[in-house]
Amino acid sequence: MTTDSAKLYSQQFDNLNRLVGKRIDEIVFYLEDTDKDFSEVENSYGKSLHNGIDIKSDNIYFSIGCRFTDIHYGLTISEGRTTEFEFIEEEKKPIIFDTKIIGQTIKSVDIYWMKIPWDGAVGYYPQEFVIKTENAFFLISSIEINNGEVNTEFTNELLVIENEQTAKQLQLGHYGLGDNGREWFNNFEELNEADKKNWL
């Protein structure tokens, strides 16, 4: 693993862990006026988005979007607003997503990783981030909706799910461990050890 790769991997753990114990003050989506129900693609699972989202906590914004690889596939979390990292079309406006998790304190955050699926590629990318509070569930996945169905992982689109039963149905997050290719690591050091084995 190169120094730059290690920094990028480590950043995902560090930034998500900064949210633990903090209150979520605001969540922002970037949408056009014509988008319905906070989603750019109609589906029955969650909110399908083509840009990242902002989470505000303690007056600090974090952007979660599909920017892990050079072609903007796979999740990443960065301090700042999504507008600092992604091109947002002129027609889109920041819209506050008024949802159950707002005002609640984050109890845990988890990253679910998958192996990069390109031929000859070695390494992992974040497929899902899962944020939990005392009584709310918030999952963000780098996954695409086509014709109302979830069918493509490792994309430049987001799916936000707040119903844990839906995550179970689609085998996302910890429901995808094993059979659906997800892997979980307690910290960067564990991921780095697993990554070294992929090179053997």
Beta strands, then each sheet from edge to edge (+ up, - down):
strand 1: 26-31
strand 2: 47-49
strand 3: 53-57
strand 4: 60-66
strand 5: 75-79
strand 6: 93-96
strand 7: 108-115
strand 8: 124-132
strand 9: 137-146
strand 10: 149-161
strand 11: 183-184
sheet 1: 5+ 4- 3+ 1- 6+
sheet 2: 2+ 10- 9+ 8- 7+ 11-
end
